[in-house]
Amino acid sequence: MSSSALEHLSPAFPQRAAWGTASSLRAWQQEALDIYERDDPRDFLCVATPGAGKTTFALRIALNLLRSRTVRRIVVVAPTEHLKVQWADAAARVGIQLDPGTGGSSRRGRSKEYDGSVVTYAGVAARSYVYEALCHSKELLVIFDEIHHAGDSKSWGEAISYAFTHATRRLSLTGTPFRSDDNPIPFVAYDELAPGVKQSRADYTYGYSEALADSVVRPVLFMNYGGPMRWRTKSGDELAAELGVPMTKDLTAAAWRTALSPTGEWVNAVLRAADTRLTEVRRHVPDAGGLVIATNQTTARAYARLLADLTGVKPCVVLSDDALASSRIDAFSGSDERWMVAVRMVSEGVDVPRLAVGVYATATSTPLFFAQAVGRFVRSRRKGEVATVFLPTVPVLLAHASTIEKQRDHVLGRPKNDEDGLWAESEALMEAANSSESASDDLLGEFEALESHATFDHVLFDAQAFGMHAEPTSQDEADYLGLPGLLDAGQVRTLLADRQRRQVKRHEHADRKVEPEVALHRAIATKRKELNSLVSQYANLKGVPHSHVHADLRRECGGPKLAQASSAEVDERITAIRGWLRG
């Protein structure tokens, strides 16, 4: 186990670090290592954004502890089978040999040829007594990759606690926001904020905003698409709603699932837009790939067929029950194929750094899953790479996207009111999303998707919305899809503002053209639709309800409610809100 070998391990393993971001260790890795060596702790929790290089940091600690003989064996606990092999390969690069247990031996990692083993959380739960005995027989370092998984199941948490209570050292890693439930995570320290309320405490934190400033991760553009949806309920009633307009959670869930139906126009339009965006990115990043995250295997296969029809090439399809799933991910990662479609296999920690464009075509709304999904696209290989994720315009997803830079700790006994000001509105939205996830699932089989159409709503970047509603394949949409694939965060913001000004000017010019005479009722209906579109854009930009924007317009312009407003009064409100959008 030579230290020189570790000097050649990229701080962004399994890929090279982005040019100019590091030599041996990144600044955050060195700072965290200095804290670890100074405090010499038994337990250490490192929270670092996906793509920051947690694996390299952990292996540096492991090598130092082995060389000093503080520990003699290593056990890495990972969330998935695929990650077991990834950890073993990474460790081998620095001379640490870990048995991933892929050979079927019951004496996993015990051979003198190995320095330890890699096991899943489920694997520890199945054989916790083996690891408990190992802690008593050897000085052991256990590395928990994505430690929040120890809270997924009460039995998992109990097994982890039992197995590794007597470990010599424990290093816990996580890259996504902690859980919204009250299941305590083993070996994580909690501070008491108030009577009955505790919050997790990390020993070192390196968030997305810091990583973005260091060019360690990519800036993420969220392209949001809404549009009219129509479906039939189990009782035979036909309902319609506009995706992106505030409504009850049941209506939102039904409209959302209607949009995701492979038989509708919405998915076709969004996949076409995403493929156009990928083509633009590949002009600057030739091997850039795209990933569609599907709700289930049926829709994943259907999306794959749509992509094949669209591009003329069959995409890589990764399904959880496929024995070749891990090898398919590895093959795609090393190729220059355009698209991969997956259900849940490509989750946290799975490294396909060339992924640059994503389509969030799943009805899963929990903040943890959303953060894991976005984490697949943020790994930077070159300075200036930009990630783009296409989203349905669903309020809870926009809330997640707006707070992607916010570091969240795990809270036990969260208060149910907001009197102390500790809980932001986005936290309440996320908690509501978690509690209603099963309600969304209940809609499966309860309705039939009849019709869906896509409308480009806006681009969300750095919690700010840019652009106005536009039809698919229009010049307005093309302006945003055609953003260069290599930009830093400041350039992204500048270009988005420029695109928005261009779009507003284009619409104003079109309004000055002489239109053919139409019936008054049709003209007013068209203007009301345009006003509602602008109100929706402004509401998303400011994070306020649509009704508040309409009320502000009435206060500024006067006149009755929109339904009773005259053509001239609607025109006045359109002019006013366009001025607000220009800022």
Secondary structure, 3 states (H helix, E strand, C coil): CCHHHHHCCCCCCCCCCCCCCCCCCCHHHHHHHHHHHHHCCCEEEEEECCCCCHHHHHHHHHHHHHHCCCCCEEEEEECCHHHHHHHHHHHHHCCCCEECCCCCCCCCCCCCCCCEEEEEHHHHHHCHHHHHHHHHHCCEEEEEECHHHHHCCHHHHHHHHHHHCCCCEEEEEECCCCCCCCCCCCCCEEEEEECCEEEEECCEEECHHHHHHCCCECCEEEEEEEEEEEEEECCCCEEEEEECCCCCHHHHHHHHHHHHCCCCHHHHHHHHHHHHHHHHHHCCCCCCEEEEEECCHHHHHHHHHHHHHHHCCCCEEECCCCCCHHHHHHHHHCCCCCEEEECCCCCCCCCCCCEEEEEEECCCCCHHHHHHHHHCCCECCCCCECEEEEEECCHHHHHHHHCCCCCCCCEECCCCCCCCCCCCHHHHHHHHHHHCHHHHHCCCCCEEEEEECCEEEEEEECCEEECCCECCCCHHHHHHHCCCCECCHHHHHHHHHHHHHHHHHHHHHHHHCCCCCCCHHHHHHHHHHHHHHHHHHHHHHHCCCHHHHHHHHHHHHCCCCHHHCCHHHHHHHHHHHHHHHHC
